[in-house]
Amino acid sequence: MRILGISAHYHDSAAALLVDGLPVAAVQEERLSRRKNDAAFPLAAIEWCLEQAGLDPDDLDCVVFYERPGLKFDRILTTLLRSFPHSRRAYAKAMKNMLGEKLWVKGIISSQLGVPSRKILFTEHHQSHAAAAFIAAPCERAAILTADGVGEWATLTVGEGMKRSDGSVAIKLLRELRFPHSLGLFYSTFTAYLGFAINEGEYKVMGLAAYGMPNRVDDVRKLISRTEDRAFALDLSYFDFHGSVESSYSRRFTELFGPPRSPYEPIDLGTFEGRRFADIAASAQRVLEDILVDLAGDLQRETGLTDLCLGGGVALNGVANARVLRESGFDRIFVPPAPGDAGCALGAALYADRLHFGQPHRAVPDHPFWGPKVDPSKLARLAGEDGLSNEVMEDDHGLDMLAGELADGRIIGWMDGALEFGPRALGNRSILAAPHDAAMRDRLNRDIKYREEFRPFAPVVARENADRFFILPPGGERLARFMSGVFPIRPEWRERLAAVTHVDGTARVQILDEEMAPRLRNLIEAYGRRTGVPVLLNTSFNLAGEPIVNGAAEGYSTFRRSGIDILVAANICVRKRHRAHQVQLEDVA
Ligand SMILES: [Fe+2]
């Protein structure tokens, strides 16, 4: 069967194509349109997926959309009308969105792709999250927990998944929590209060939290309390999900925590205000973790299962994931590379295939590389047009040379193979650098990423060396496969890994298996032979405010506009000309 999954119209839209039960292509629209978090109907992503498989829309057996627009409209309308006229601005925006596009998804898919409406299916939003987390995970039976801001009505579900020996797959979502009671919205409210963009700045809150003391936990708990059925409820007097589309905290919230941070003011951790914001971040983070640990612990005791699949945007919180692993009683936690809404495109397709059509399960390859492949000859051509020469690298010698450049403090833009699906650079579109010196972190922030000092960079290490540098609980390695957990760096290594050590001594490490990204692994090994430390700094290949690079053209443009010294696309390597300039100037002198 050929099934196209689509997620769109809220945040970070995407398409994924399944042929005979396995993904053949998946990509976020932003990577092709070059508009960060592009939420538009993902026409470019769909076209690319079809082209990749050599299919026309006619060849599709089914197109599945990742949520039920009617149910979502029902939730938005009901919620807004309850607080009308207070909500009239939000109401007008919601009506425009829904009536303009969202509600008519079937018509849009049908008219844009020419697919008859009988071939169009809808899954529920959290079914898509659950399927993305469970069906793609290499485990037969697992508990499932999904948590996000909100889908149609559900904000959190718990359940169980099973892949039976006869090939059938079952996903039973046992309970759900409904809007407005939402862990994602709870955290997003603090994100907005702390002056970061909702749906974008949540990881900044997590980074900032490490600088603070969780000394406002009692205040945060006034906002969110446990209920008798061991779920939780928000005290809605602190929130304002209805009245404004820009901020979600109420006057009572600011009376409790003080004035919000202006997005335009830098956070100075040396000031009282800076520390106040860090303490609030630490307290919100702590409460989120406590609740997730409790919910997961209950689920473990209820199901007796050893594996947990986590989905939804909340599963991007690597600090919370690591605590859930340590404290909830599960032995292993699986977080897919794209646990957020983009990943729902793949989740919805998998759900339709296994659950709706009852197709037999086939193990989904355990990697995130479903996007367009980089074309090294294109890089050679682009560089040539600019008068830059390129080197064709033989693997062994080339990687050794690159390891030497990294050891000498050079920054490499690294493109290899197919683009990652999901928000993390996991080895194919990365900026790589030496991890030792804090000055490298500052240089990356200043010349390339232009980001806040409290946001750490991540290390990448091969599996066999991970324990030497990081303190990993049992199961930690799995969580680190897709950078989904934050773990302590061994104290004796923190100084020598200063560029990737967060202020609290932790790192969001990626642990590379042999088959995941073999060339990157070989590069790390070559770097280790030179320096004695087989660890590299790995950050996503993009400039601030831009999506991760896709092909050679974006990579080259980013290279030209930033402080990256060397650009690599597969076996082609290009350097900035400043060395040649120096030689020429010396010659002239
Ligand atoms: Fe979601």
Residues whose N, C-alpha, C, O or C-beta is under 5 A from the ligand:
A	BS01	LIG	D148 V150 D341
